[in-house]
Amino acid sequence: MGSIYKEYFNRDKIREHYNFTKGAGGEVTAAPSRWVGSVLIVLLCCVIVLENLLVLVSICRNKRLHLAMYIFIGNLAASDLLAGAAFMVNTLLSGSTTFSLTPVQWFVREGTAFATLAASVFSLLAIAIERHVAITKVKVYGSDKNCRMVLLIGACWVIAGAVGSLPIMGWNCISDLGDCSTVLPLYSKRYVLFVTTIFTLILAAIVGLYTRIYCIVRSSHAEIASAQTLALLKTVTIVLGASIVCWSPAFIILLLDASCPARACRVLYS
């Protein structure tokens, strides 16, 4: 095991893994279309960071928004803000820069992106649970509601950090090229499949919760199905829908990656 961790500082490992999974030459470098794509991604990430920063500032400054639901929305905004920043850094350190990284730097680059994505998904689940609790009038939030919210939000980040840290802790393919992902050449296909499956199941659970909430609201008394409740439900449903639309292509690519042998799926090279 010690010899595996020594490889974390071997810069040649990066090129070795990229050449094996993507063929001779590894990553495509300096292509104009790739450069334009990188600029667009960085600009999009800047927009994501600024939008979520505005949400956080609004929640912090408006005391009327210091409620459980909006605190969870603020947590989602924080995770999306960090995700935008992480993917911006990821993009800037991609391309030819990849080959100047050590494996440990590569794991930090990709692990941070995975951790922030996980935090975003877990935050969506927390919001769905909170909405279900509020609609069904189950009094989970009592006098110790602040403690409960802190624990739930804290759990989101601890689990997300653990998910993103698994590869650098040893669940990778440093010593097994045949198990390497094509999209993420130092990641084990089993890890990619594990993460994608977890995210997909969580999103399915969220959809199930919102479906149940919608059915409850439709069949409830007028005070439960108030205009404010319906408006808030509509807002979080739109947020969920946008998240699913944005992340579905990435999940599909990762699932395809986990199921394809090395160099078997040309679509993964683009």
C-alpha positions in Angstrom: 0.0 0.0 0.0 2.9 2.3 0.8 4.2 1.9 -2.8 0.9 3.0 -4.2 0.9 6.3 -2.2 4.5 6.9 -3.5 3.0 6.9 -7.0 0.9 9.9 -6.0 3.9 12.2 -6.5 5.0 10.6 -9.8 4.2 13.0 -12.6 4.7 10.3 -15.3 1.7 8.4 -13.9 -0.7 11.0 -15.3 0.6 10.6 -18.9 0.7 6.8 -18.5 -2.9 6.6 -17.5 -4.1 9.1 -20.1 -2.2 7.3 -22.9 -3.7 4.0 -21.8 -7.3 5.1 -21.6 -7.4 7.6 -24.4 -4.7 6.3 -26.7 -1.4 7.8 -27.7 -1.2 11.5 -26.9 -3.7 11.5 -24.1 -5.8 14.6 -23.9 -6.4 16.7 -26.9 -4.5 20.0 -26.4 -4.5 23.5 -27.9 -7.5 22.8 -30.3 -9.3 26.1 -31.0 -12.7 24.5 -30.4 -11.6 23.2 -27.0 -10.2 26.6 -26.1 -13.5 28.3 -26.9 -15.3 25.6 -25.0 -13.1 26.2 -21.9 -13.7 30.0 -22.1 -17.5 29.4 -22.2 -17.4 27.0 -19.3 -15.3 29.5 -17.2 -17.8 32.3 -18.0 -20.8 30.0 -17.1 -19.1 29.1 -13.8 -18.6 32.8 -13.0 -22.3 33.4 -13.6 -23.2 30.4 -11.3 -20.9 31.8 -8.6 -22.3 35.3 -8.8 -26.0 34.1 -8.9 -25.6 31.9 -5.9 -23.6 34.6 -4.0 -26.6 36.9 -4.5 -28.9 34.3 -3.1 -26.7 33.9 0.0 -26.5 37.7 0.5 -30.3 38.0 0.2 -31.0 35.3 2.7 -28.4 36.7 5.2 -29.7 40.3 5.0 -33.4 39.5 5.0 -34.5 38.4 8.5 -37.8 37.2 7.1 -35.9 34.5 5.2 -34.2 33.1 8.4 -36.6 30.1 8.3 -35.8 26.4 7.9 -36.7 26.3 4.2 -34.6 29.3 3.2 -31.7 28.1 5.3 -31.7 24.9 3.3 -32.0 26.9 0.1 -29.0 28.9 1.3 -27.1 25.7 1.9 -27.9 24.6 -1.7 -26.7 28.0 -3.0 -23.5 27.6 -1.0 -22.9 24.2 -2.5 -23.7 25.4 -6.0 -21.4 28.4 -5.6 -18.5 26.1 -4.5 -19.3 23.7 -7.4 -19.1 26.6 -9.8 -15.7 27.7 -8.4 -14.5 24.1 -8.3 -15.4 23.4 -12.0 -13.9 26.7 -13.0 -10.6 25.7 -11.4 -10.9 22.2 -12.9 -11.3 23.7 -16.4 -8.3 26.1 -15.9 -6.2 23.1 -14.8 -7.3 20.9 -17.7 -5.8 20.4 -21.2 -2.1 20.5 -21.4 -1.8 21.6 -17.8 -3.0 18.2 -16.7 0.3 16.6 -17.6 2.2 19.0 -15.2 0.2 17.8 -12.3 1.1 15.0 -9.8 -1.5 12.3 -9.2 -2.3 13.8 -5.8 -2.9 17.2 -7.4 -5.1 15.5 -10.0 -7.1 13.8 -7.2 -7.6 17.1 -5.4 -8.7 18.8 -8.7 -11.3 16.1 -9.5 -12.2 15.2 -5.9 -13.2 18.8 -5.1 -15.5 18.9 -8.1 -17.1 15.6 -7.0 -17.4 16.7 -3.4 -19.2 19.9 -4.3 -21.5 18.1 -6.8 -22.3 15.6 -4.0 -23.1 18.5 -1.6 -25.4 20.0 -4.2 -27.3 16.7 -4.6 -27.5 16.0 -0.8 -28.8 19.6 -0.4 -31.6 19.0 -2.9 -32.5 15.9 -0.8 -32.5 17.9 2.4 -34.8 20.5 0.8 -37.2 17.7 -0.4 -37.3 16.2 3.1 -37.9 19.6 4.7 -40.8 20.3 2.3 -42.3 16.9 2.9 -42.1 17.5 6.7 -43.6 20.9 6.4 -46.5 19.8 4.1 -47.4 16.8 6.2 -47.2 18.8 9.4 -44.8 16.4 11.1 -43.2 18.4 13.9 -39.6 17.3 13.4 -38.4 20.9 14.2 -39.2 21.6 17.8 -37.3 23.7 20.3 -34.1 22.1 19.1 -34.8 22.9 15.5 -31.6 24.8 15.0 -29.6 21.9 16.2 -31.4 19.5 13.9 -30.9 21.8 10.9 -27.2 22.2 11.7 -26.8 18.4 12.0 -28.6 17.7 8.7 -26.7 20.4 6.8 -23.4 19.3 8.5 -24.2 15.7 7.4 -24.6 16.8 3.8 -21.1 18.3 3.8 -19.4 15.5 5.8 -20.8 12.8 3.5 -20.0 14.9 0.4 -16.4 15.3 1.5 -16.1 11.6 2.2 -17.4 10.8 -1.3 -15.0 13.1 -3.0 -12.1 11.9 -0.9 -12.5 8.1 -1.6 -10.1 8.1 -4.6 -7.3 9.9 -2.9 -7.7 7.6 0.1 -7.1 4.6 -2.1 -10.2 3.8 -4.3 -8.4 4.5 -7.6 -6.7 2.6 -10.4 -3.1 3.7 -9.8 -2.1 0.0 -9.6 -4.7 -1.4 -12.0 -4.8 0.3 -15.5 -7.5 -2.1 -16.6 -10.0 -0.7 -14.1 -9.4 2.9 -15.2 -12.1 5.3 -16.3 -11.8 6.8 -19.7 -13.3 10.2 -18.8 -11.3 10.3 -15.5 -8.2 8.2 -16.1 -7.0 7.9 -12.5 -10.4 7.0 -11.2 -11.6 3.4 -10.8 -14.6 2.5 -13.0 -16.2 0.9 -9.9 -15.9 4.2 -8.0 -17.5 6.1 -11.0 -20.3 3.6 -11.1 -20.8 3.8 -7.3 -21.0 7.6 -7.3 -23.3 7.8 -10.3 -25.6 5.1 -8.9 -25.8 6.9 -5.5 -26.6 10.3 -7.2 -29.2 8.7 -9.5 -30.9 6.9 -6.6 -31.0 10.2 -4.6 -32.5 12.1 -7.5 -35.1 9.4 -7.9 -35.9 9.6 -4.2 -36.3 13.4 -4.5 -38.6 13.1 -7.5 -40.6 10.5 -5.4 -40.9 12.9 -2.5 -42.0 15.8 -4.6 -44.6 13.6 -6.3 -46.0 12.7 -2.9 -45.9 16.3 -1.8 -47.8 17.3 -4.9 -50.4 14.6 -4.3 -50.8 15.7 -0.7 -51.2 19.4 -1.6 -53.8 18.6 -4.4 -55.9 16.6 -1.9 -55.5 18.8 1.2 -57.5 21.5 2.8 -57.3 25.0 1.4 -55.0 26.2 4.2 -52.4 23.6 3.3 -52.6 24.3 -0.4 -52.2 28.1 0.1 -50.9 30.3 -2.6 -47.6 30.7 -0.7 -47.1 27.0 -0.2 -47.9 26.3 -3.9 -45.5 29.1 -5.0 -42.7 27.7 -2.8 -43.4 24.2 -4.0 -43.3 25.4 -7.6 -40.0 27.2 -7.0 -38.2 24.2 -5.5 -39.6 21.9 -8.2 -38.2 24.2 -10.9 -34.8 24.1 -9.1 -34.9 20.3 -9.0 -35.9 20.1 -12.6 -33.1 22.4 -13.7 -30.6 20.4 -11.7 -31.8 17.1 -13.3 -31.6 18.6 -16.8 -28.1 20.0 -16.2 -26.6 16.9 -14.6 -28.3 14.1 -16.6 -25.9 14.2 -19.5 -22.9 14.0 -17.2 -24.5 11.0 -15.3 -25.2 9.3 -18.6 -21.6 9.7 -19.8 -20.3 8.4 -16.5 -22.5 5.4 -16.6 -21.4 4.7 -20.2 -17.8 5.2 -19.1 -18.2 2.6 -16.2 -19.7 0.0 -18.6 -17.2 0.4 -21.5 -13.8 -1.3 -21.7 -10.8 0.9 -22.3 -10.9 2.6 -25.8 -14.1 0.9 -26.7 -16.4 3.9 -26.7 -15.1 6.7 -29.0 -17.8 9.1 -27.8 -16.0 9.3 -24.4 -13.0 10.9 -26.0 -14.7 14.1 -27.1 
